[in-house]
Protein backbone atom coordinates (compact mmCIF):
# COMPACT_ATOMS: atom_id res chain seq x y z
CA UNK A 1 0.00 0.00 0.00
CA UNK A 2 3.03 2.26 -0.17
CA UNK A 3 1.80 4.35 -3.10
CA UNK A 4 -1.94 4.06 -2.38
CA UNK A 5 -2.33 7.63 -1.18
CA UNK A 6 -0.47 9.03 -4.19
CA UNK A 7 -2.70 7.09 -6.60
CA UNK A 8 -5.83 8.05 -4.69
CA UNK A 9 -4.97 11.76 -4.59
CA UNK A 10 -3.94 11.87 -8.24
CA UNK A 11 -6.80 9.87 -9.76
CA UNK A 12 -9.56 10.11 -7.15
CA UNK A 13 -9.57 6.34 -6.81
CA UNK A 14 -7.22 3.42 -6.26
CA UNK A 15 -7.52 -0.31 -6.93
CA UNK A 16 -6.09 -3.17 -4.87
CA UNK A 17 -6.61 -6.34 -6.90
CA UNK A 18 -7.43 -9.67 -5.29
CA UNK A 19 -6.76 -8.65 -1.68
CA UNK A 20 -9.72 -10.57 -0.21
CA UNK A 21 -9.54 -14.37 -0.55
CA UNK A 22 -12.62 -16.40 -1.43
CA UNK A 23 -12.89 -17.53 2.20
CA UNK A 24 -13.49 -13.89 3.22
CA UNK A 25 -16.13 -13.33 0.55
CA UNK A 26 -18.12 -16.52 1.05
CA UNK A 27 -19.68 -15.56 4.42
CA UNK A 28 -21.07 -12.22 3.23
CA UNK A 29 -22.39 -13.77 0.04
CA UNK A 30 -24.14 -16.50 2.02
CA UNK A 31 -25.55 -13.91 4.44
CA UNK A 32 -26.90 -11.84 1.53
CA UNK A 33 -28.56 -14.90 0.02
CA UNK A 34 -30.12 -15.72 3.40
CA UNK A 35 -31.52 -12.19 3.71
CA UNK A 36 -33.08 -12.41 0.26
CA UNK A 37 -34.58 -15.80 1.08
CA UNK A 38 -36.28 -14.24 4.14
CA UNK A 39 -37.35 -11.09 2.28
CA UNK A 40 -41.13 -10.56 2.01
CA UNK A 41 -41.38 -9.38 -1.58
CA UNK A 42 -45.19 -9.19 -1.37
CA UNK A 43 -45.04 -6.64 1.43
CA UNK A 44 -42.07 -4.53 0.33
CA UNK A 45 -41.87 -3.71 -3.35
CA UNK A 46 -39.67 -0.63 -3.39
CA UNK A 47 -37.71 -0.50 -6.65
CA UNK A 48 -34.22 1.00 -6.69
CA UNK A 49 -33.37 3.09 -9.73
CA UNK A 50 -31.09 6.07 -10.29
CA UNK A 51 -33.23 7.40 -13.16
CA UNK A 52 -35.37 9.22 -10.60
CA UNK A 53 -35.32 9.68 -6.84
CA UNK A 54 -38.86 8.66 -5.96
CA UNK A 55 -37.64 5.66 -3.97
CA UNK A 56 -35.87 8.02 -1.55
CA UNK A 57 -39.21 9.52 -0.48
CA UNK A 58 -40.35 6.04 0.51
CA UNK A 59 -40.38 5.40 4.28
CA UNK A 60 -39.06 1.89 3.66
CA UNK A 61 -36.01 3.43 1.99
CA UNK A 62 -35.41 6.10 4.64
CA UNK A 63 -35.72 3.56 7.45
CA UNK A 64 -33.09 1.38 5.77
CA UNK A 65 -30.49 3.80 7.19
CA UNK A 66 -30.79 1.80 10.40
CA UNK A 67 -32.12 -1.43 8.95
CA UNK A 68 -31.47 -4.24 6.50
CA UNK A 69 -33.85 -3.75 3.60
CA UNK A 70 -34.06 -5.29 0.13
CA UNK A 71 -34.77 -3.24 -2.99
CA UNK A 72 -35.97 -4.65 -6.29
CA UNK A 73 -34.64 -4.32 -9.82
CA UNK A 74 -36.78 -2.08 -12.01
CA UNK A 75 -37.16 -4.77 -14.67
CA UNK A 76 -38.07 -7.43 -12.11
CA UNK A 77 -41.61 -6.10 -11.57
CA UNK A 78 -44.55 -5.39 -13.85
CA UNK A 79 -46.66 -2.22 -13.94
CA UNK A 80 -48.69 -3.45 -10.97
CA UNK A 81 -45.59 -4.25 -8.95
CA UNK A 82 -45.82 -8.04 -9.31
CA UNK A 83 -42.58 -9.96 -9.50
CA UNK A 84 -41.61 -11.18 -12.95
CA UNK A 85 -38.72 -13.27 -11.63
CA UNK A 86 -38.00 -15.49 -8.63
CA UNK A 87 -37.10 -13.46 -5.56
CA UNK A 88 -33.39 -14.38 -5.64
CA UNK A 89 -33.18 -13.01 -9.20
CA UNK A 90 -35.20 -9.86 -8.52
CA UNK A 91 -33.34 -8.02 -5.76
CA UNK A 92 -31.16 -5.09 -6.83
CA UNK A 93 -29.44 -4.50 -3.49
CA UNK A 94 -29.60 -4.83 0.30
CA UNK A 95 -28.88 -1.78 2.49
CA UNK A 96 -27.87 0.10 4.52
CA UNK A 97 -26.88 -1.03 8.05
CA UNK A 98 -25.55 -4.48 7.23
CA UNK A 99 -22.36 -3.70 9.16
CA UNK A 100 -24.36 -3.07 12.33
CA UNK A 101 -27.03 -5.73 12.17
CA UNK A 102 -25.65 -8.77 10.33
CA UNK A 103 -22.72 -10.58 12.01
CA UNK A 104 -21.05 -11.72 8.78
CA UNK A 105 -20.93 -8.17 7.42
CA UNK A 106 -19.86 -6.74 10.77
CA UNK A 107 -16.95 -9.16 10.86
CA UNK A 108 -15.99 -8.33 7.28
CA UNK A 109 -15.91 -4.59 8.01
CA UNK A 110 -13.72 -5.15 11.08
CA UNK A 111 -10.89 -6.69 9.09
CA UNK A 112 -7.56 -4.92 9.65
CA UNK A 113 -7.16 -4.53 5.89
CA UNK A 114 -10.09 -2.09 5.82
CA UNK A 115 -8.53 0.15 8.44
CA UNK A 116 -5.10 -0.14 6.85
CA UNK A 117 -6.47 1.01 3.49
CA UNK A 118 -8.20 3.99 5.09
CA UNK A 119 -5.06 4.87 7.01
CA UNK A 120 -3.01 4.63 3.83
CA UNK A 121 -5.06 7.41 2.21
CA UNK A 122 -4.83 9.61 5.30
CA UNK A 123 -7.98 8.80 7.28
CA UNK A 124 -7.14 8.14 10.93
CA UNK A 125 -10.47 7.57 12.67
CA UNK A 126 -13.45 6.73 10.49
CA UNK A 127 -17.20 6.28 10.87
CA UNK A 128 -18.83 3.67 8.65
CA UNK A 129 -22.13 5.28 7.69
CA UNK A 130 -23.64 2.83 5.24
CA UNK A 131 -23.15 -0.56 3.64
CA UNK A 132 -24.78 -2.12 0.59
CA UNK A 133 -24.69 -5.56 -0.99
CA UNK A 134 -25.31 -5.13 -4.73
CA UNK A 135 -26.39 -8.03 -6.96
CA UNK A 136 -26.37 -6.56 -10.51
CA UNK A 137 -28.66 -9.38 -11.62
CA UNK A 138 -28.00 -11.17 -14.95
CA UNK A 139 -30.00 -9.79 -17.83
CA UNK A 140 -31.77 -7.04 -15.85
CA UNK A 141 -29.09 -5.45 -13.66
CA UNK A 142 -29.96 -1.77 -13.82
CA UNK A 143 -27.75 1.08 -14.92
CA UNK A 144 -26.37 3.35 -12.20
CA UNK A 145 -26.05 6.72 -13.90
CA UNK A 146 -23.07 9.03 -13.65
CA UNK A 147 -23.02 10.51 -10.16
CA UNK A 148 -20.82 11.67 -7.30
CA UNK A 149 -21.37 10.18 -3.85
CA UNK A 150 -21.22 13.61 -2.19
CA UNK A 151 -24.56 14.34 -3.86
CA UNK A 152 -26.18 11.95 -1.40
CA UNK A 153 -23.67 11.76 1.47
CA UNK A 154 -22.42 15.24 2.27
CA UNK A 155 -19.96 16.23 4.99
CA UNK A 156 -18.15 19.41 5.99
CA UNK A 157 -15.46 19.35 4.79
CA UNK A 158 -16.23 17.00 1.86
CA UNK A 159 -14.50 13.80 2.93
CA UNK A 160 -16.58 10.65 2.34
CA UNK A 161 -14.61 7.69 0.99
CA UNK A 162 -16.24 4.77 -0.78
CA UNK A 163 -14.83 1.26 -0.51
CA UNK A 164 -16.17 -1.16 -3.12
CA UNK A 165 -15.40 -4.88 -2.97
CA UNK A 166 -15.82 -7.16 -5.98
CA UNK A 167 -17.52 -10.29 -4.63
CA UNK A 168 -17.53 -11.66 -8.19
CA UNK A 169 -15.41 -10.83 -11.22
CA UNK A 170 -16.46 -7.47 -12.66
CA UNK A 171 -15.99 -6.64 -16.35
CA UNK A 172 -17.57 -4.66 -19.17
CA UNK A 173 -20.03 -7.44 -19.97
CA UNK A 174 -21.63 -7.72 -16.52
CA UNK A 175 -21.69 -4.04 -15.56
CA UNK A 176 -18.37 -3.10 -13.93
CA UNK A 177 -17.69 0.34 -12.50
CA UNK A 178 -16.56 3.15 -14.81
CA UNK A 179 -14.72 6.19 -13.45
CA UNK A 180 -13.23 9.45 -14.67
CA UNK A 181 -9.58 9.54 -13.54
CA UNK A 182 -8.91 12.92 -11.94
CA UNK A 183 -12.60 13.78 -12.01
CA UNK A 184 -12.65 14.21 -8.23
CA UNK A 185 -11.24 17.69 -8.83
CA UNK A 186 -14.39 18.69 -10.74
CA UNK A 187 -17.19 20.52 -8.90
CA UNK A 188 -20.10 18.79 -7.19
CA UNK A 189 -22.83 18.88 -9.82
CA UNK A 190 -25.92 17.95 -7.80
CA UNK A 191 -27.12 17.81 -4.22
CA UNK A 192 -29.94 15.62 -2.92
CA UNK A 193 -31.47 17.01 0.24
CA UNK A 194 -34.24 15.67 2.45
CA UNK A 195 -36.36 17.76 4.79
CA UNK A 196 -36.84 15.12 7.45
CA UNK A 197 -39.24 17.30 9.46
CA UNK A 198 -41.44 18.36 6.56
CA UNK A 199 -41.10 15.25 4.42
CA UNK A 200 -39.90 16.98 1.28
CA UNK A 201 -36.92 15.97 -0.84
CA UNK A 202 -35.25 17.44 -3.90
CA UNK A 203 -32.33 16.83 -6.25
CA UNK A 204 -30.89 20.27 -7.08
CA UNK A 205 -28.35 21.23 -9.71
CA UNK A 206 -25.32 23.04 -8.27
CA UNK A 207 -23.10 23.17 -11.34
CA UNK A 208 -23.88 22.62 -15.01
CA UNK A 209 -20.57 20.88 -15.62
CA UNK A 210 -21.03 18.03 -18.12
CA UNK A 211 -20.63 14.43 -17.09
CA UNK A 212 -17.58 12.64 -18.53
CA UNK A 213 -17.52 11.73 -22.20
CA UNK A 214 -16.99 8.11 -23.18
CA UNK A 215 -13.38 8.91 -24.08
CA UNK A 216 -12.74 10.13 -20.52
CA UNK A 217 -14.15 7.05 -18.78
CA UNK A 218 -12.09 4.08 -17.63
CA UNK A 219 -13.60 0.64 -16.98
CA UNK A 220 -12.55 -0.91 -13.67
CA UNK A 221 -12.43 -4.55 -14.73
CA UNK A 222 -11.29 -6.37 -11.61
CA UNK A 223 -11.27 -9.97 -10.35
CA UNK A 224 -13.27 -11.11 -7.34
CA UNK A 225 -11.65 -10.07 -4.08
CA UNK A 226 -10.49 -6.69 -5.36
CA UNK A 227 -10.94 -3.45 -3.41
CA UNK A 228 -11.63 -0.07 -5.00
CA UNK A 229 -11.35 3.15 -2.97
CA UNK A 230 -12.86 6.32 -4.41
CA UNK A 231 -13.45 9.94 -3.46
CA UNK A 232 -16.94 11.32 -2.85
CA UNK A 233 -16.40 13.79 -5.74
CA UNK A 234 -15.26 11.16 -8.27
CA UNK A 235 -17.77 10.77 -11.14
CA UNK A 236 -18.57 7.09 -11.62
CA UNK A 237 -21.28 4.88 -13.08
CA UNK A 238 -22.07 1.31 -14.06
CA UNK A 239 -23.83 0.15 -17.20
CA UNK A 240 -26.76 -2.31 -17.30
CA UNK A 241 -25.93 -5.99 -16.98
CA UNK A 242 -27.30 -7.77 -20.04
CA UNK A 243 -25.01 -10.76 -19.65
CA UNK A 244 -25.90 -14.15 -18.21
CA UNK A 245 -23.63 -13.53 -15.19
CA UNK A 246 -24.34 -11.58 -12.03
CA UNK A 247 -21.89 -9.02 -10.64
CA UNK A 248 -22.08 -9.13 -6.85
CA UNK A 249 -20.32 -6.35 -4.92
CA UNK A 250 -20.20 -4.99 -1.39
CA UNK A 251 -19.93 -1.23 -0.85
CA UNK A 252 -19.03 0.76 2.28
CA UNK A 253 -18.99 4.52 2.83
CA UNK A 254 -16.78 6.07 5.49
CA UNK A 255 -16.29 9.62 6.76
CA UNK A 256 -13.76 11.00 9.25
CA UNK A 257 -15.02 11.02 12.83
CA UNK A 258 -14.57 14.79 13.08
CA UNK A 259 -16.42 15.60 9.82
CA UNK A 260 -19.85 17.23 10.19
CA UNK A 261 -22.64 15.08 8.74
CA UNK A 262 -25.31 17.12 6.93
CA UNK A 263 -28.70 17.10 8.61
CA UNK A 264 -30.21 17.11 5.11
CA UNK A 265 -28.55 13.85 4.02
CA UNK A 266 -31.15 11.17 3.40
CA UNK A 267 -29.22 8.83 5.70
CA UNK A 268 -29.56 9.74 9.38
CA UNK A 269 -28.81 7.78 12.55
CA UNK A 270 -31.21 7.98 15.51
CA UNK A 271 -30.98 4.58 17.22
CA UNK A 272 -27.72 2.92 16.22
CA UNK A 273 -24.45 4.29 17.60
CA UNK A 274 -21.61 5.14 15.19
CA UNK A 275 -19.53 2.25 13.86
CA UNK A 276 -16.07 3.71 14.42
CA UNK A 277 -12.78 2.32 13.13
CA UNK A 278 -9.41 3.50 14.35
CA UNK A 279 -7.87 3.35 10.92
CA UNK A 280 -4.30 3.91 12.08
CA UNK A 281 -4.23 0.47 13.68
CA UNK A 282 -6.88 -1.14 11.48
CA UNK A 283 -9.07 -1.98 14.45
CA UNK A 284 -12.67 -1.08 15.27
CA UNK A 285 -13.42 1.10 18.29
CA UNK A 286 -16.79 -0.64 18.46
PyMOL commands that set and color helices and strands:
alter all, ss='L'
color gray80, all
select helices_A, chain A and resi 4-11+22-38+54-57+59-66+74-76+87-89+98-101+103-109+112-120+149-151+183-185+214-216
alter helices_A, ss='H'
color red, helices_A
select strands_A, chain A and resi 13-16+68-72+91-96+125-134+144-147+155-156+161-166+177-179+190-194+201-205+218-220+227-231+236-238+249-256+260-261+275-278+283-284
alter strands_A, ss='S'
color yellow, strands_A
deselect
rebuild
show_as cartoon
